[in-house]
Amino acid sequence: MIARIWRGATEESKADEFIDYMLKTGVRDLRATEGNLGALVLRRVNHGHAEFLLISLWRSLDAIRRFAGDDIEKAVYYSEDKKYLDK
């Protein structure tokens, strides 16, 4: 089993909306990818910001490539991510 980790942060006021968005886009897509063994989204609010940790579990590197493409070290982003994520 291989764990893939992504971290991001948004303003606390956008945290609930962002987690809903994550579940409808990236989390949905990675869970639907053959070879994905599950995903966990953790959230921590600290000084007006919400920090997110997404841990996805994979059967193999090939399974990760089916989701992320050839560069498995590169994060997968979606069109509305910039609306939420801190720079």
C-alpha positions in Angstrom: 0.0 0.0 0.0 1.2 3.5 -0.9 0.0 6.7 0.8 -0.2 9.9 -1.2 -0.5 13.2 0.8 -1.7 16.6 -0.2 -1.8 19.7 2.0 -3.7 23.0 1.5 -5.2 25.8 3.4 -8.1 28.3 3.0 -9.7 31.0 5.0 -11.8 29.6 7.9 -14.9 31.2 6.4 -14.5 29.1 3.3 -13.7 25.8 5.0 -17.1 24.1 4.9 -17.6 25.1 1.2 -14.1 24.0 0.3 -14.5 20.5 1.9 -17.8 20.0 0.0 -16.0 21.1 -3.2 -13.1 18.7 -2.5 -15.5 15.8 -1.9 -17.3 16.5 -5.2 -14.1 16.8 -7.3 -10.8 15.4 -6.3 -11.9 13.0 -3.6 -14.7 11.6 -5.8 -12.3 11.2 -8.7 -9.5 9.5 -6.8 -11.9 7.1 -5.0 -13.3 6.2 -8.4 -9.8 5.4 -9.8 -9.0 1.7 -10.1 -6.4 0.8 -7.5 -7.5 3.5 -4.9 -8.0 1.9 -1.5 -9.6 4.9 0.2 -9.1 8.5 1.2 -9.1 10.5 4.4 -9.6 14.3 4.6 -8.5 16.0 7.8 -9.2 19.6 8.7 -7.7 21.8 11.4 -8.8 25.4 12.1 -6.0 27.7 13.3 -6.0 31.5 13.6 -8.6 32.1 11.0 -7.4 29.6 8.5 -8.4 26.0 7.8 -5.6 23.6 7.0 -6.4 20.4 5.1 -4.6 17.1 4.9 -5.7 14.7 2.2 -4.3 11.2 2.5 -5.1 8.8 -0.3 -4.2 5.1 -0.2 -3.2 3.2 -3.3 -2.5 -0.3 -4.4 0.4 0.6 -6.7 2.3 3.4 -8.5 0.4 2.5 -11.6 -2.9 3.2 -9.8 -1.6 6.6 -8.8 -0.7 7.3 -12.4 -4.2 6.5 -13.5 -5.4 9.4 -11.3 -2.4 11.9 -11.3 -0.8 11.2 -14.7 2.9 10.4 -15.3 4.3 12.8 -12.7 2.9 11.3 -9.6 4.7 13.8 -7.4 2.6 16.7 -8.9 -0.7 17.6 -7.2 -3.9 17.4 -9.2 -5.8 20.6 -9.2 -9.3 21.5 -10.4 -10.6 24.7 -12.0 -12.1 26.2 -8.9 -9.3 25.5 -6.5 -7.9 29.0 -6.8 -11.2 30.3 -5.5 -10.4 28.6 -2.1 -6.8 27.9 -1.6 -4.4 30.3 0.1 -1.5 31.4 -2.2 
